[in-house]
Amino acid sequence: DIQMTQSPSSVSASVGDRVTITCRASQDIRTWLAWYQQKPGKAPKLLIYAASHLQSGVPSRFSGSGSGTDFTLTVSNLQPEDFATYYCQQADSFPRTFGQGTKVEIK
Amino acid sequence: QVQLQQWGAGLLKPSETLSLTCAVYGGSFSGYYWTWIRQTPGKGLEWIGEINRSGSTNYNPSLKSRVTMSVDASNNHFSLKLKSVTAADTAVYFCVRVPAVTARPCDYWGQGTLVTVSS
């Protein structure tokens, strides 16, 4: 299985900050990577697919980059509704696997 | 607007069979992989497997011996069965739509069903 490792596991930030989350795959996954946001008691929500493509309806302050094994999710100008847990997921090979999550908390 | 609505028993005893169904509203049933994912505090998000409209499946090898997925394309439903459950199968289970496009993202999710396995 491909292991997905996110860092940091949690980050404290303030409204208006820029937050960057990294995701590293244990092998080359090309750009077959997605990012999700999850709030307590809710299903994950797709933010970014194919590493850098913004899902329809997602604010442009979210952006993704990377290819191969190293990826980043950046949230610019953090808003109150962005405090949540973020996950990366690879879809290059079976079984699909997820990172362990990064919790973005209010400083 | 696409909606996935799921249902099934929420409390099981060890050795019983977990059974969940997901109905798809507001979109095509073709051109997608219909997927089940579960989430636990300890293991995080775990991909269980997928099925397409024609019934072709891919399962997680860690669960393959206990998992069966099926599809009812005429009613836009798909289902998950997991046999011989144990406490380790206690989780929130999500049904998910995955377009058959580049990078195969999970674009729509059901509301989740908490399944608890306890004697």
Interface residues (C-beta under 8 A of the other chain):
Chain A: T31 W32 L33 A34 Y36 K42 A43 P44 K45 L46 Y49 A50 A51 H53 Q55 Y87 Q89 A91 F94 P95 R96 T97 F98 G99 Q100 G101
Chain B: G44 L45 E46 W47 G49 N58 Y59 N60 P61 S62 F94 V98 T102 A103 R104 P105 C106 D107 W109 G110 Q111 G112
